[in-house]
C-alpha cells in the first residue's frame, strides 16, 4: 500500500515508518521538523519506497494514499506548551485536513490520540469508556483538549461521511530516538544519570506511570490500522499495564546506566496526573495485542542509544 505518516520524522513516527517499509509498503513521511529530526529517518532516504515531504499539517495537502497515520503533534509538555496555540491548531486543523484528505481519496485514517485525554484520572486503571478528568483551561489543555477534539472529529467524520477511522490512545512510550531534551521522565532520568547529574523528580515520587517500549506500541498501532472485525472505530488504549512509581523508575535507570542515583525533588506541575495505567483488555480482545518488552529490557536499549547522543 501507499501510506502517509504525518509526524513521520518524530520519535514514534520514524519507528512506524521503519515498520511499514519492512512490511513491504510505500511510505510518504510528512513532517515540519518542529520536534521531528532528519537523523531519525536519514537511514531511509536511499530506500526507493520512502519519500520525505516537508510540510505542516495545518495547511492542506493533496496526496494519493491508501492509509494515513496522523502522528503530527509535539507530545511532551516542554514542546507542546512552547506554542500552545499552534499545538491546538495542529490537533484540530491538522486532523481536519487529514480527515478531508482521507474522505477525498477514500483512505483509511488512524489518529494518534493520548492517555492525556483522561487527565488526572479518578478511575484507575483507565478504560476506554472513562470520560476523563481534564482541566479545559490549564497549561496542559492545549494538548489534552486538542487531542479530545481530534477524537471528536474522527468519530464525526466516520458517522457523518463514512470515513474509515481508527483512534489509538497512547500511554507513556519510550525507546531509541527520543529527544534528549524533550522533558519526558524516561529521557530526563537517563540523560541526567549519564551526565552524573541529580535526577529531577517532580512531586514526592509516588506518582505512577506505565511505560511501553516503542516497538511494542508500533505493533499495536499497525494491528489496529489493519483490523477488520469488531469495534474498530472506537478508541483503543495501547500501553504497558506494568505500573511504576517515579522512585522505582529512578532505581531502574540507575541499574541500567550503572550510575549512582541522587534525586532533586521539585514541585509537581499543575494538572500533572498522579496515576496512569492502561486497561488493555480491548486491545487484547480486538487485536490479540499485549506488550512483550519488560521495562528493564527496554531501558537497556534506550540507555545504549542515549550513550551515543548525550554529550
N, C-alpha and C positions, 0 to 999 in steps of 0.2 A: 504493500500500500504506500501511498504518498501521504506523509504525516507532517503536520505543523506542530512544533513545540515552541510556544511563546515563553520567554524567560529561559531559553534553552542553553544559555551560557552560564546560568547560575549553578548553585550547589546541587540541588536535586535535578534541575532541568538537564544538566550536562550528563549526569548518570542515566537519565531517561533516554537521552539521545544515543548513548552507547548501547543501551539495551535494545532499542528499536532497530538500530542498524544491525546489531548482531542477529536479530530475528529476521533479517532479510528485507527490511523496508527502506524506502527513500525518505530522508528526513530533511525538512526545512527548519532550521533553527532561527528564531526571530528574537532579537534582544536589543535593548537600547544601551546596555552596558553601564547602567547605574550601579548595580551590585554584581552583575554578571562579569566574567573575565574571559578574555580570549585564551588565557592559559588553560582554562577548563576544557576547551574544545580544539586547541591547536593540533592535537593528535588526530583529529578527524578531518582536517582541512584537505588532505590529499585523497580522501575517500570520495569516489565519484558519485556515491549515493547520498552525499551530505552537502547541504547548501546553507550558507550563512547570510541572513538579511539583517542589516542594522535598521531597526525601526522601533517606534514607540507605539504600543497597542492603543494608546489614547487617540491615535489617528487611524482612520480606516485604511484597510489594505484589501486587495482582491487577489486571491491565490486559488488555484485548483488543487484541492486536497481531499482525502478520504476521511481523515481524522484530525482533530485539533485537541492538543493538551494545553490548557491555558494555565501556565505557571508564572506569568509575568506579574510580579509584585515583590518588593522587598519584604522579607519575612522576619527580620529581627528588629526589636524596638529601637535600637540605635539608628537604623536606616529608615524605618517607616515613620518615625517621629521627626526625622530631619526635615521633611517636607510633607506634612500631614495632608494638605490639600491635594497634592499630587498623588499621594497614596490612595485617597478616596477616588480620585479620577481614574487611576489605574484599575482599581477594583470595579468601579461602576462603568465608566466609559469603555475601558478595555474589554470588560466582559460583554458589554453591549455590542461592541464592534466584532468580537469573535463569534457571538451568537448570530449576528447579522450575516457574517460570512458563512457560518455553518448552515444557516437557513437557505442562503442563495445557492450554495453548491451541493447541498444535501449531505454534508459531512456529519459524522458523529463527534460530539464535543464533551470533553471531561474538564471539569472545573476543580482546580486545586483550592479547596477550602481549608479550614484550620480548626483545631481544637479550641482556638480562642473564641469561637462563636459561643462556647459555653461560659465564657467569662470566668469569674471566681465562683466555681460551681457549688451549689447547695446540695447536689446529688453526687454520690461517689460510689463506684466508678461511673463515668459518663456514658450513657446510652444515646443512640441517635434520636430518640423521641423526647429527650430532655431539651427544653426551650432555652435554657441558659440563664445566667445572672450577669448581664453586661451593663456597664455604665455607658450610656449613649453620648455623654458629653465629656468623658475623661480623656486623658492623654493617649490612651491606647485605642480609643474608639475609632480613629481613622482607619485602623486595620481591622479591629473586631467587627465594627458595623459595616465597613466596606465589604468584608467577606460575607456577612449576613445578607447584604443587598445582592451580592453576586449570586448567592444561592437562590434568592427570590427570583432573580431574572432567569436563572436556569430553569426553575420549575415553571415559571410563567411562559417561557418560550416553548417548553415541552407541552404544556397543557393547551396553550392557545394556537401554536403553529406546528405542533407535532415534531419539533426538533428532537433528535435522539441525544439526550443529555445524560451525563453521569456526574456525580458530586462525591469527592473524597475529602473527608475531614482528617487532616494530617496532624498527628501528635508529634511531640518533640523528636526530631530526627538529627542524627549526627553521622559523621564519616569523613572520608577524604574530600578535599576541595571546599571545605568550609572556609569562610573568610576568617583570618586570624583576628580581625578587629570588629567582628560583627556583633559583639555584645552578648552572644548566646552563652549559656553557662558551660557547656562542654568545651567549646573553643576557648572561652575565657580561662577556665581552670587549667587546661592543657598548656596554653601559651604561657600563663603566669608560672606554672610549675617548671616548665623547660627553661624559663629565664631566671629561675631562682627567686621569684617574687612571691609575696604573700598572696594567697587566693582570696579574691574579693567575694565575700558571701553576704548576700542581702537578707535581712531578717535574722532569725536565730538559727537558721539552718535546718529547721524541722519541716519546712515546706517540701512537698514531694513533686517529682516529675517521673514520667515513664519514657525511656529512651529507646528509639528504634533505629537500627543501623540502616543506612541509606539503600543498600541492595535489597533488603527485605521489603522496604517501603515501595521501591520501584516495581518489584514483583507484584505486589498487591495492586498497584495502580494499573499496570498493564492487564492484569486479570480482570479488573473491573471494567476497563475500557472494552474488552473483548467478550465480556459476559453477555449471554443472550437470553438466559432464563432467570425468572424470579423478579424481585422488586428492584430492578437495576437502576431505576431513575431516582430513587430515594437516596439520601446521604448515607455514606458508609464510613465508619471510623477505621482508620489504619494507624496502628501504633503498637508498641510493645507493652503488654499489660504488666510487665515487671516494674514495680514501683520503688523508687529510691528517694531518701531524703537528700538534701544538698550536702549534708555532712557525710553520708555514705558515698555519694558521688566523689567528694573530695578525697576520701580514703582510696577509692578505686583508681582515681587519677594518680595518686601518689604511688600506688603499686605499679601502674602501667608505665609511668615515667621513671620510676626508680629514684624519685627526688623526695627529700623531706618536705612535709607539708606544714606551712604556717597559714593561719587564717586571719583575715582582717574583716571584721563584721561592719556592715553598713546598713542604713535604714532601708526597709522594704519599700520599693517603688509603689506609687499609687496604683490600685486595682490589680496588683500582681496576684495571680491565683495562688491559694495556699495548697491546693491539691490538684493533681492532674493525672488521671489514669483512664485509659480507654476500656470500655467493654467492647470486645471484638467478636461477639457472637454472630453478628450479622455478616461480617467479612468471612468468618469461618464457615457459616452455613451456605452463604451465597457463592463464595469464591473458592472454598476449600483452602483458605489462606490463614497462616499464622506465622509469626516471625520465628526465625531459626537461630539467629546470631545473638549470643549472650552478651551482656554489657562488657564484661571483662575482655572478650574476644574482639568486640567492635572497637573498644578503646585502644587495644594493642595496634590495630590497623590505623586508627586515627592518629595516635601518637607518632607512629612511624612516618606518616605523611607530614605532620607538623614539624618533626625534626628537620625535614628538608626545606621548610619555608620560613621557619622562625629564626630571626637573627638576634 
